[in-house]
Amino acid sequence: MNNNNGQNITVENNDSAQTNNSNNNVVNNETNNVVNNETINNLEKSTVNTNENVIVSTDNTTNENNANVVDPMEIAPNESVVNTEKKKEPSNAIIFIFVFVIFAFIFFIDDIVNIFTEDNYVYFNGGNETNLSSDNLVGGYIEVGSKNSYMKLEDIRFYNFKQGNEGEILLNYLSSKSIKNTSNLSINILLYDGAKTLIYKEVFDVKDLSKDTVKQYVLKVDNNVYYDVRFAKVVIFNEKEMKEESSIICNYNKTDGDVTVDYSISYNFINNDLKSYIVTKKIDAKVNEGDIYTKYNNELISEKDNAIKNNISVSDDVNYLNYSVDLNSVSSNYMPYYKINTLPYTINYKETLKGWICK
């Protein structure tokens, strides 16, 4: 190109310049990409051992190699996290302990029952919870002869049960309050043999019981009770126990020569106290004569007359006698087989000695 002075002027081609600029931009872009890729790789390596999510921007418009670390919860709040931790299986030790506890409970069930019986006074032979405490019991019973075995009922502690002189069972009692008449408390003192069969019962009866004063109480008992006693209790019977009915039947069968006798007496009890009995007696003889027959027949006649004399209704026939006795209403002149409130143990003991079989 000529200027006004006639000089040739060389002008660089704009396309070449633009080409160079483009090439420079490409180089710069490649350089930025290399830097960004290195940054990404470095960031990935730096986050291998962490649980954080890292997001890297490769935008060319950002500063310092365009790498930004962003809180993943801000960008992807709904992104779920997969828990790869394995669920823990139940330990074999726990299963073993559970099975062991069950077997131990079954094996020691009797001891467990005794513990609850002693602490809460819920006894299988009667008694309710009325201001009661106890200690050193044997299966819920006070051991006769043990100084450490006791029960406390209605603020009265009963302890030191022991055999005194023949026919006497002794015990100590101590009250934490003064009581005018203990019979109103309806506390029963019960004695048992080694098999825990009830052999004696008496209402605790003391007039003007002093506070904090140790006293001795004496139970007058038969010799069989005196020698058989092993355990004791103090109880207040609940309404159900007071009305509980039971009975035993004693039979006597004997053949004497040509005469066979068949006797049966049914004894009826309420709360183990005798209240009534029914007598049935029969004689079977080949002939109604002879000394043996006369002996048994006279016994029936005498018993029949005694019952009628005391206004007891009797059903009789030849060689047969049947009647019932209500001990609550019988005449005071009548001599019953056993007095009212006699225990089954006493009847069974005495009738067995006479050859009767009681069930």
Buried (B, 14 or more C-beta within 10 A) or exposed (E): EEEEEEEEEEEEEEEEEEEEEEEEEEEEEEEBEEBBEEBBEEBEEEEEEEEEBBBBBBEEEEEEBBBEBEEBEEEEEEEEEEEEEEEEEEEEEEEEEEEEEEEEEEEEEEEEBBEEBBBEBEBEBBBBEBEBEBEEBBBBBBBBEBEEBBBBBBBBBBBBBBBEEEBEBBBBBBBEEEBEEBEEBBBBBBBBBEEBBBBBBBEBEBEEBEEEEEEEBEBEBBEBBBEBBBBBBBBBBBEEBEEEEEBBBBBBEEEEEEBBBBBBBBBBBBBBBBBBBBBBBBBEBEEEEEEEBEEBBEBBEEBBEBBEEBEBEBEBEEBEBBBBBEBEEBEEEBEBBBEEBBBBBBBBBBBEEEEBEBE
